[in-house]
Amino acid sequence: MDVSGTTLLLLGFDLIAGAIIGFFLRKKLVEGNQANVEAQGRQIIENALQDAEQVKKEALLQAKEEAYQTKKEAEREIKDSRQEIKDEQRRLDRKIDELKEDLGDLKKRAIALDDRQVKLTAREQEVTRIEKEIDSVVEEQRYKLEKISGIGREEAKQQLMESVESEARMDAAKRLVRIENEMKLEADRKGKNILALAISRYAGDYVADKTVSMVPLPNDEMKGRIIGREGRNIRAIEAATGIDIIIDDTPEAVILSGFNPIRREVARLALVQLISDGRIHPARIEEVVAKVSDDLEVELKEAGEQATFDVGAHGMHVDLINLIGRLKYRTSYGQNILQHSLEVAFLCGVMAAELGLDVKKAKRAGLLHDIGKAVDHEVEGSHAIIGRDLAKKYGEREDIVYAIGAHHEDQPPRSVLDVLVQAADALSGARPGARKEMLQSYVKRLEDLENIANSFQGVEKSYAIQAGRDLRIIVDSQKIRDDEATLMSRDIAKAIEEQLTYPGQIRVTVIRETRSVEYAK
């Protein structure tokens, strides 16, 4: 073996020896680490056991403490319960004693009641005996009275019935006075609204005053030109306007008759323009009527716009404004409806301001309350209902729509606004000078009022004053008593409602006076 081989062999032995030595060293190291780990584990276990023992001791102490506290609380509650039971027992004992005393009193009362019952039974028997004796005496006296007076039982019964009826009538009168005092405000409002319905439409007694217009002529020759050859001109005017032209013996004037005030005004303006122009023939008539109609529509629209501006009713539908303008040529008992509507609007505003309500809403409702009169010649029904439907159609608020329909109680009022419109309407129509009548009708109505009052028994004098709105009646104080005066005023008012037609309302006042005069000398 050469040197290199020997070297390699030695080197191999060294490597093997090193590996063996390393293996033993690692083994020794692992065994040492394992011993350390086991020692640490035992230490941790011992510490954990000590901690567990400590926790156990603390938990045991806490449990003992809680058990002690629970025991003390239970003993205290038992003590309190025992005390409450003792108190309740004492109360029950007192109650039993009281009941025993009450029972004794009741027994005494029962004995006393038995004694009283015996006495009452005896007294009832005595009373029954006395009643029989009294009945016998009364029957005997009745027989003697009938013989003395000469009046039979039936006749006496009739007199008694009349007396009872008179007393019942007086009682009814007293009750009526009390009820009327309690319901004075409500009755006054209802009376005004019921009467207001009569003046909302055209009235028969005043048709001539409201359905005709007079056109002056420069001379009577103009009547022939208006009539035209074979009447063609007058037929053309009547066909174009829908108004009847009456040509009679009235000097230098023709009369226009028609129910529609707008058409009548168109006919009047057209006829005035034709007379002024001098050219009167069918073609010219149609041209002038068309031009006047357009001009009048513009005028009506301006009148409606001015009314809404004066009231402050902004944002109103244009068709509704045009209808307001049409009220300019509508009257009721001589009162212009447009001016009446403005007046009602302002009255509503004043009252709403006093009550702290919405002034603008009240004015708007007042202005629109009679809007149905603009078309009530063309539509069937009450103008209040017609106006309500128009306002609803053109987008007015629900409360305003309802107030329009309720201002004559075609539907019952349900808000303060409804009552305000009713009151303002009555005030505007009933104020002195607001409405007029023909003189003959006015005088006849005053006479009829006094005649109705004088037809009642016991009336000495009657006076219709305040343009027939107040009827004063003086009665004989010897024949009519105070209670009967109340009934008489009611009966007379009812007779007036049934027999007469009149605007507004009439107050009936029955005056009964007793005077005692003495002179000191």
SEDREN-336282 format. One record per residue: residue in three letters; x, y, z of N, C-alpha, C in turn. Coordinates in steps of 0.1 Angstrom, whole numbers, plus 5000, padded with zeros to 4 digits. Layout:
% residues N
ALAXYZXYZXYZ;...
//
This chain:
% residues 521
MET500949885000500050005000500950125000;ASP500650214991501450334990500950435000;VAL501650555000501450655010500050715007;SER499650744995498350804992497250714997;GLY497350584995496350495000496250495015;THR497350495021497350495036496650625041;THR497050735034496450865038494950855037;LEU494450805026492950795024492350715034;LEU493050595038492450505048492350575062;LEU493450645065493350715078492350825078;LEU492250885067491150995066489750935067;GLY489550815062488250755063487950715077;PHE489050665085488850625099488550755107;ASP489150855103488850985111487451035109;LEU486951015097485551065094484550975101;ILE484850845102483950755109483950785123;ALA485150805129485250835143484550965146;GLY484751065138484051195140482551175140;ALA482051095131480551075130480051015142;ILE480850905147480350845159480350935171;ILE481451015172481551105183480451205183;GLY480151255170478951355169477651295173;PHE477551165169476251105173476051095188;PHE477051055195476951055209476751185215;LEU477451285210477351425215475851475213;ARG475251445201473851495199472951415209;LYS473151295211472251215219472351265233;LYS473551305238473751355251472951495253;LEU473051565242472451695242470951685243;VAL470451595235468951575235468451525248;GLU469251435254468851385267468851495278;GLY469851585277469851695286468651785284;ASN468351815271467151905269465851845274;GLN465751715272464551645276464351655291;ALA465451645298465451655313464951795317;ASN465451895310465052035313463552055310;VAL463051995299461652015296460751945306;GLU461151825310460351755320460351835333;ALA461451885336461551965349460652085348;GLN460652155337459752275335458252235335;GLY457952115329456552075329456052045343;ARG456951975351456551945365456352075373;GLN457152175370457052305377455752375373;ILE455352365360454152435356452952365362;ILE453052225363451852155368451752185383;GLU452852195390452852235404452152375406;ASN452652465398452152595399450652605396;ALA450152525386448752525382447952465393;LEU448452355400447752295411447652395423;GLN448752465425448652565436447652675433;ASP447652725420446652825416445152775417;ALA445052645413443652585414443252575428;GLU444152535437443852525451443452665457;GLN444152765452443852905457442452945452;VAL442252925439440952965434439752885441;LYS440052755444439052675451438752735464;LYS439852775471439652835485438852965484;GLU439153045474438453175473437053155469;ALA436753055460435353025456434552975468;LEU435152895476434552835487434152945497;LEU435153045499434853155508433753235503;GLN433753265490432653355484431353285485;ALA431353155483430053075484429553085498;LYS430453065508429953075522429453215525;GLU430153315520429653455522428253475516;GLU428053435504426753445497425653375504;ALA426053245509425053165516424653235529;TYR425653305535425353375548424353495546;GLN424753565535423853685531422453635528;THR422353525520421053475516420253435528;LYS420953375538420253325550419753445558;LYS420653555558420153675566418953735559;GLU418953745546417853805539416553725541;ALA416753585540415553505542414953515556;GLU415853525566415453545580414753675581;ARG415253785574414553915575413253915568;GLU413153845557411853845550410853765558;ILE411253655564410353575573409853655584;LYS410853735590410453825601409353925597;ASP409653985585408654085580407354025577;SER407353905571406153835568405353805580;ARG406053755591405353725603404753855609;GLN405453965608404954095613403654135605;GLU403754115592402554155583401354065587;ILE401653935589400553845593399953885606;LYS400853925616400353975629399454095627;ASP399954195618399154315616397754275609;GLU397854195599396654155592395654085602;GLN396254005611395353935621394654035630;ARG395454135634394854245642393754315635;ARG393954345622392954415614391654325613;LEU391954195610390754105609389954105622;ASP390754095633390054095646389254225648;ARG389754335645388954465646387754455637;LYS387954405624386854395615385754305620;ILE386154195626385154105632384354165643;ASP385154245651384454315662383454415657;GLU383854485646382954585640381654515634;LEU381954405627380854325621379854275632;LYS380454235643379554185654378754305659;GLU379354425660378554535665377454575654;ASP377854575641376854605631375754495631;LEU376054375633375054265633374054295645;GLY374654335656373754375667372754485664;ASP373354585657372554705653371454655643;LEU371854565634370854525624369754445630;LYS370054365640369054295647368054385654;LYS368654495660367754595667366854665657;ARG367454695645366654765635365554665629;ALA365954545628364954445623363754435632;ILE364054435645362954435655362154565654;ALA362854675653362154805651361254805639;LEU361854755627361054755615359854665616;ASP360054545623358854465625357754535632;ASP358154615642357154685650356454795641;ARG357354865633356754965624355854905614;GLN356254785609355354715599354054685605;VAL354054635617352754605623351854735624;LYS352554845629351854975630351355025616;LEU352155005606351855055592350654975587;THR350654845590349554765585348254805592;ALA348354835604347154885611346655015606;ARG347655105603347355235598346755225584;GLU347355135575346755115562345355075562;GLN345054985571343654945573342755065577;GLU343255145586342555265590342355355578;VAL343355375570343355465559342355415549;THR342355285546341355225537339955245541;ARG339755235554338355255559337955405557;ILE338955495560338655635559338355675544;GLU339255615535339055645521337655605516;LYS337155485521335855445517334855535522;GLU334955585535334055685540334055815532;ILE335355855528335455985520334855965507;ASP335055845500334455825487332955835488;SER332455775499330955775501330455925502;VAL331255995511330856135513330956215500;VAL332056195493332256275480331156235470;GLU330856115469329756075460328456145464;GLU328156145477326956205481326956355479;GLN328156425481328256565479328156595464;ARG328756505455328756525441327256525436;TYR326556425442325156415438324356545442;LYS324656595454323956715459324356835450;LEU325756845447326156955438325556955424;GLU325456835419324856825406323356875406;LYS322656835417321256885418321257035420;ILE322157085428322157235431322557315419;SER323657275412324257345401323457315388;GLY322857205387322157175374323157135363;ILE324457105367325457065357325756915359;GLY325756845348325956705349327456675350;ARG327856545352329256505353329956525340;GLU329356495329330056515316330356655313;GLU329356745316329556885314330656945323;ALA330656895335331756945344333056885339;LYS333156765334334356715329334856795317;GLN333856835308334256915297334957055302;GLN334257115312334857235317336257215323;LEU336357105330337757075335338757045324;MET338356985314339256955302339657085296;GLU338757185295339057315289340057385298;SER339857375311340757435321342157375320;VAL342157245319343457175318344157215305;GLU343357225294343957255281344557395282;SER343857485288344357625289345657625297;GLU345657555308346957545316348057485308;ALA347757375301348757315292349257405282;ARG348457485276348857585266349757695272;MET349457735285350357825291351657765294;ASP351657635299352957575301353757555289;ALA353057525277353757525264354357655261;ALA353557765263354157895260355357925269;LYS355357895281356557915290357657835285;ARG357457705281358557625276359057685263;LEU358157735255358557785242359457905244;VAL359157995254359958105257361358065261;ARG361357965269362757915274363557855262;ILE362857775254363557715242364057825233;GLU363157925230363558035221364758115226;ASN364758135240365958205245367158125244;GLU367057995245368257905244368757905230;MET367857895220368257875206368158005198;LYS368258125204368058245198368958265186;LEU370258245188371258265177370958175166;GLU370758045169370557945158369357975150;ALA368258005157366958035151367058155142;ASP367758265146367958385139368658355126;ARG369758275127370558245115369758165105;LYS368958065110368157985101367058065094;GLY366458155102365458235096365958325085;LYS367058385086367658465076367958385063;ASN368558265065368958185053367658135046;ILE366658095053365458055047364858165038;LEU364758285044364258395036365158435025;ALA366458415026367358455016367158385003;LEU366658255004366458174992365358234983;ALA364458304989363358364981363858474972;ILE364958544975365458654967366558624958;SER366858494957368058454949367758434934;ARG366458424931366058414917365058524913;TYR364658524900363758624896362358604903;ALA361758704907360458694914359358744904;GLY358158684905357058714895356558854896;ASP356558914909355959044910356859154904;TYR358159114901359059224897359759184883;VAL359059094875359659054863359859174853;ALA358759264853358859374844359959464847;ASP360359474860361459564864362759514860;LYS362859384858364159324856364459274841;THR363359264834363559194821363259284809;VAL363259414811363059504800364059624801;SER364459674789365259794788364659884778;MET364760014780364160114771365260184763;VAL365060194750366060264741365360394736;PRO365960504738365360634733365560644718;LEU364660704711364760734697364760884694;PRO365560924684365561064680364161114676;ASN363361034670362061064665361260934663;ASP359960954661359060834659359260774645;GLU359860844635360160784622361160674623;MET362060684633363060574634362460444637;LYS361160434643360560304645360360234632;GLY359960304621359760244608361060184603;ARG362160264604363460214599363860084607;ILE363560084620363959974628363159844624;ILE361859874621361059754616361459714602;GLY361759804593362259774580361159724571;ARG361559704558360559654548360059514552;GLU358759504554358159374557358659314570;GLY359259404579359759364592361059294592;ARG361859304581363059224580364159274590;ASN364159404593365159454602364959414616;ILE363659424621363359384635363559234637;ARG363259154626363459014627364958974628;ALA365759054620367159034620367759064634;ILE367259174640367759214653367459104664;GLU366159064663365658964673366458834671;ALA366658794658367358664656368858674660;ALA369458794658370858804662371158814677;THR370158874684370358904699369558804707;GLY368458744702367558664711366758744720;ILE366558874717365758964725364559004717;ASP363359014724362159074718362159224718;ILE361859284706361759424705360259464704;ILE359859544714358459584715358359734710;ILE357659754699357459884693355959914695;ASP355660004704354260044706353960194705;ASP353060244712352660384711353560474720;THR354460414727355360494735356160594727;PRO356060724729356660814720358260814721;GLU358860804709360260814708361060714717;ALA360560594717361260494725360760354720;VAL361660254721361360114719361760034732;ILE361059924734361359844746361959714742;LEU363059674749363759544747363359454758;SER362859334755362359244766363059114764;GLY363659064775364258934775364758894789;PHE364858764792365358724806366858724807;ASN367558714796369058714797369558864797;PRO370158914808370559054809371759084799;ILE372558984797373759004788373259024774;ARG372358944769371758954756370959084754;ARG370259124765369459244764370459364763;GLU371559364770372459474769373159474756;VAL373459354750373959354736372959424726;ALA371759384728370659434719370559584721;ARG370659634733370559784736371659854729;LEU372959804732374059874726374059874711;ALA373659754706373659744691372659834685;LEU371459844691370459934686370760084687;VAL371460114698371960254700372960284689;GLN373860194686374860224676374260224662;LEU373260144659372560144646371860274644;ILE371160314654370360444654371360564651;SER372460564658373460664657374060664643;ASP374360544638374960534624373960564613;GLY372760524615371760554605371560444595;ARG372560354593372460244584371860124591;ILE370660084588369959974594369459884583;HIS370159764582369759664573370359534578;PRO369859414574370259284581371759264581;ALA372459294570373959264571374559354581;ARG374259484581374759574590374459534605;ILE373259494607372759454620373659334625;GLU373859234617374759124622376159174625;GLU376659264616378059314619378059384632;VAL377159474634377159554647376959464659;VAL376059374658375759284670377059204673;ALA377759154663378959074665380059164672;LYS380159294667381159384673380759414687;VAL379559444689379159484703379259364712;SER379059244708379159124716380659104720;ASP381559124710383059114713383459224723;ASP382959344721383359454730382759434744;LEU381559374745380959354758381759234766;GLU382159134758382959024764384259084770;VAL384859174763386059234769385759314781;GLU384659384781384259464792383959374804;LEU383259264802382959174813384159114819;LYS385159074810386359024815387159124824;GLU387159254819387859354827387159374840;ALA385759364840385059384853385359274862;GLY385459144857385859034866387259044871;GLU388159094863389559104867389659214878;GLN388959324876388959434886388359384899;ALA387259304899386659254911387659164918;THR388259074911389258984918390459054923;PHE390859164916391959244921391559314934;ASP390359374934389959454946389859364958;VAL389459234956389259144967390559074971;GLY391559074961392759004964392658854962;ALA391758814953391658674949392458634937;HIS393758604939394658584928394658434924;GLY395058404912395258274907393858204904;MET392858284901391558224898391458194883;HIS390758084880390658044866389958154857;VAL390458164845390058274836388558264833;ASP387958144832386558124829385758174841;LEU386258154853385558194865385558344866;ILE386658404862386758554862385758614852;ASN385558544840384558594830383158584836;LEU382958474844381558464850381358564860;ILE382358604868382258714877381858844870;GLY382458864859382158984851380758984846;ARG380158874843378858864838377858904849;LEU378158904861377358944872377059094872;LYS377859164864377659314863376259344858;TYR375759264849374459294844373359204850;ARG373559154862372559064868372159134881;THR370859144883370259214895369359124902;SER369159154915368159084924367459184932;TYR366159204929365359314936366059444935;GLY366559474923367259604920368659614925;GLN369159514932370559514937371459454927;ASN372559524923373459464914374259354920;ILE374259234913374859114920376459134921;LEU377059194911378559214912378859294924;GLN378159414926378459494937378059424950;HIS376959344950376559264961377659164965;SER378259094955379258994957380559064963;LEU380959184958382059254964381759294978;GLU380559334981380159374995380259255004;VAL379759135000379759015008381258975010;ALA382058995000383458955002384159045013;PHE383859175012384459265022383959235036;LEU382559205037382059175050382559045056;CYS382758945047383458825051384858845057;GLY385558935049386958965054386959025067;VAL386059125069386059195082385759095094;MET384759015092384358925102385458815105;ALA386058775094387158675095388358735103;ALA388558855100389758925107389358935122;GLU388158965125387758975140387858835147;LEU387558735139387558595145388958525144;GLY389958595138391258535136391358425126;LEU390458435116390458335105391258385093;ASP391258305082391958335070391158435062;VAL391658565062390858675056390758655041;LYS391858615034391858595019390858485015;LYS390858375023389958265019388458315021;ALA388258385032386858435034386458535023;LYS387258625019386958715008386658644995;ARG387458544992387358464980385958394980;ALA385658334991384358264992383158364991;GLY383358484997382258584995382058634981;LEU383158654974383158694960382458594951;LEU382658464954382158364945380858304949;HIS380258354960379058284966377858284957;ASP377758394948376558404939377058374925;ILE378158314922378658294909377658214900;GLY376858134907375858054899374758134893;LYS374558264897373558344891373958394877;ALA375258384874375758414861375158324850;VAL374758204854374358104844373058044848;ASP372358094859371158014864369958034854;HIS370058124844368958124834369158004824;GLU370357954824370657854814370657714819;VAL370857704833371057574840369957554850;GLU369357434851368257414861368857394875;GLY368157444885368657414899368857544906;SER369157534919369457644928370757704924;HIS370857844924372057904920373257874930;ALA372957834942374057794952374657664947;ILE373857564943374357434938375057454925;ILE374457544916375157564903376457634906;GLY376557734915377857794918378857704924;ARG378357614933379257514939379857424928;ASP379057374918379657294908380557364899;LEU380257494896381257574888382557594895;ALA382457624907383757644915384557514916;LYS383857404918384657284918385257244904;LYS384457274894384957254880386257324877;TYR386257454882387457534879388457534890;GLY388557434898389657414907389757494920;GLU388557544925388657614938388757504949;ARG389257554960389457474972388157414977;GLU388257294984387057224988386257304998;ASP386857375008386157445018385357565011;ILE385957635001385357744994384157684986;VAL384357574979383257514972382057484981;TYR382357424992381257385001380557515007;ALA381357615010380657745015379757805005;ILE380057794992379257844981377957764981;GLY378057634982376857554981375957564994;ALA376557605005375857605018375257745021;HIS375457845013375157985017373658005018;HIS372857915012371357925013370857795019;GLU371757715026371457585032370857485023;ASP371257485010370957375001371757255006;GLN372857275013373557175021373857235034;PRO373857145045374057205058375457265061;PRO375557385067376857435070377657345080;ARG378957335077379757255086381057325091;SER381257445088382457515092382057665095;VAL382957735101382757875104382757955091;LEU383457915081383457985068382057985062;ASP381357875063380057855057379057955064;VAL379157965077378258055084378658205081;LEU379958235080380358375076379758415063;VAL379758325053379258365040377758385041;GLN377058295049375658315051375358455057;ALA376058485068375758605075376058735066;ALA377158725059377558845051376558865039;ASP376058745034375058755023373758815028;ALA373358775040372058835046372258985049;LEU373459015055373659165058373659245045;SER374259205035374359285023372959295016;GLY372159195017370859195010369759265019;ALA369959265032368959315041369159465046;ARG370359515043370659655048369659755041;PRO369359865047368459955042368960015028;GLY368060015018368460075005369159974996;ALA369359855001370159764992369259714981;ARG367959694984367059634974365759724973;LYS365159724962363959804960362859724954;GLU361659784956360459724950359659824943;MET358659784935357759874929356859934940;LEU356460064939355760134949354460064952;GLN353760024942352459954944352559824952;SER353559744948353859624956354259644970;TYR355059754972355559784985354359824994;VAL353459914989352359954997351359845000;LYS351159754990350259644992350859545002;ARG352159525002352759435012352559495026;LEU352759625028352559685041351059665046;GLU350159685037348759665040348459525044;ASP348959425036348759285039349359245052;LEU350459305056351059275069350159315080;GLU349659435079348759485090347459415090;ASN346959375079345659305078345759165085;ILE346959095082347158965088347258985104;ALA347959085108348059105123346659135129;ASN345859225122344559265128343559155128;SER343859045120342858935120342958845132;PHE343958865141344058785153343258845164;GLN342558765172341758815183342658875194;GLY342158995199342859065210343859165205;VAL344059185191344959285186344159425185;GLU344759525191344159655191344659735179;LYS345959735177346559815166347759745161;SER348159765148349359705142349959805133;TYR351359805133352059905125353259835118;ALA353259845105354359795097355359915095;ILE356559895101357560005100358859945094;GLN359860035093361159995088361059935074;ALA360260005065360059955052359459815051;GLY358559785061357959655061358859545067;ARG359959575073360859475079360559445093;ASP359659535099359359525114357859545115;LEU357159455121355759465124355559465139;ARG354959585143354759605157353259595160;ILE352859505170351459475172351159505187;ILE350159585189349659625203348459545206;VAL348459475217347359385221346659435233;ASP345359395236344659435247345159345259;SER345659415269346259345281345159275289;GLN343859305287342859235294342459105288;LYS342759095275342358975268343558885265;ILE344758935264345958855261346858865273;ARG347358745277348358735288349758735282;ASP350758745291352158745286352458615278;ASP352058505284352358375277351658365264;GLU350458415263349758415250350358505240;ALA350958615245351558715235352758645228;THR353458555235354558475228353958385218;LEU352958315221352258235211351758315199;MET351158425202350558515191351658555181;SER352858595186353958645178354358535168;ARG354358415174354758295166353758265155;ASP352458265159351358235150351358345138;ILE351458475142351458575132352558565122;ALA353758535127354958515118354758395109;LYS354158285114353858175105352858205095;ALA351758285098350758325088351358415078;ILE352358505081353058585071353858505062;GLU354558405067355358315059354458235048;GLU353258195053352358125044351658205034;GLN351358335037350458415028351158515020;LEU352358555024353058675017354358625011;THR354758705000356058684994356858824997;TYR358058815002358758935006360258915006;PRO361059015004362458995004362959005019;GLY364158945022364758955035363958885045;GLN363758945057362958885068362158995075;ILE361158955082360259045089360259005104;ARG360459105112360459085127359059115132;VAL358459025139357059045145357259065160;THR356759185165356859215179355459235184;VAL355059155194353759175201354059245214;ILE353359365216353459445227352259435236;ARG352459395249351359395258351759485270;GLU350959585273351359675283350259705293;THR350559705306349559735316350159855324;ARG349359965325349760085331348860115344;SER349560155354348860195366349260335369;VAL348260425369348560575371347960625383;GLU348660695391348160765403348760895405;TYR348060995410348561125411348761165426;ALA349961215429350161265443349761415444;LYS348861435453348261575455348861645467;
//
